[in-house]
Amino acid sequence: MPRRRDARVVHAGRVTDGVGRAGGPWSVVGWAVLFAALTSVGLVALAWLLVTMDVLVAIGVGLVGSLVPESEPGGVPILDGYSTALVRAIVANVVATIVVAPIAARTVARARPPWVTGLVSAGLALLIAGGVQLMALGISPLDVFTASL
């Protein structure tokens, strides 16, 4: 009969995390948090690309505006909105990873190595966080997805 100690189960002298895998710092949640830190770097790159695109569009509109006297030149983008969107996306990334990883550890994915389940959890969290970042900037993630098809 297994004895319970905290959230871990001791069975036949082996400590597991309750779903049959050996526990420790590199369980599914540990791997997912590590991958979430890496995906946060991807969110920073997305924010940088969005700012760069907005600046290039503003420069293009400014050049075209200077050629056509009736139009108003484009303005420089306000960076406060981008930084707020980035912070929201990183928070959503971490929260979604922490929520999704334990759920994934109790599904059929428990038969896979913990790093694979953690990678899938972090990937799903990145998808959610990217959507949050785009929505915070007023861009519909569905429009972005359907435009790429």
Residue pairs with C-beta under 8 A, 6 or more apart in sequence:
2 9
2 10
2 11
3 9
3 10
5 15
7 17
7 18
8 15
8 16
8 17
8 18
8 23
9 15
9 16
9 17
9 18
14 22
15 22
15 23
16 22
16 23
17 23
17 27
17 28
17 105
19 105
19 106
19 110
20 110
21 27
21 28
21 105
21 110
21 114
24 30
26 114
26 115
27 105
27 114
28 101
28 102
28 104
28 105
28 114
28 117
28 118
28 121
29 98
29 101
29 102
29 105
29 118
30 114
30 118
31 101
31 114
31 115
31 117
31 118
31 119
31 122
32 97
32 98
32 100
32 101
32 104
32 117
32 118
32 119
32 121
32 122
32 125
33 94
33 97
33 98
33 101
33 118
34 118
35 97
35 118
35 119
35 121
35 122
35 123
36 93
36 94
36 97
36 122
36 125
36 126
38 122
39 93
39 122
39 123
39 125
39 126
39 129
40 90
40 93
40 94
42 126
43 86
43 89
43 90
43 93
43 126
43 129
43 130
43 133
44 86
46 89
46 130
46 133
47 82
47 83
47 85
47 86
47 89
47 133
50 82
50 137
51 77
51 79
51 82
54 77
55 76
55 77
57 74
58 74
58 75
58 76
58 77
59 74
60 74
61 73
61 74
62 73
62 74
64 71
65 71
65 72
65 73
65 74
66 73
81 136
81 137
82 137
84 136
85 132
85 133
85 134
85 136
85 137
86 133
88 132
88 133
88 136
89 129
89 130
89 132
89 133
89 136
90 129
92 125
92 128
92 129
92 132
92 133
93 125
93 126
93 128
93 129
94 125
96 124
96 125
96 128
96 129
97 121
97 122
97 125
100 121
100 124
100 125
101 117
101 118
101 121
101 122
104 117
104 120
104 121
105 114
105 117
109 116
109 117
109 120
110 117
130 141
131 141
134 140
134 141
134 144
135 141
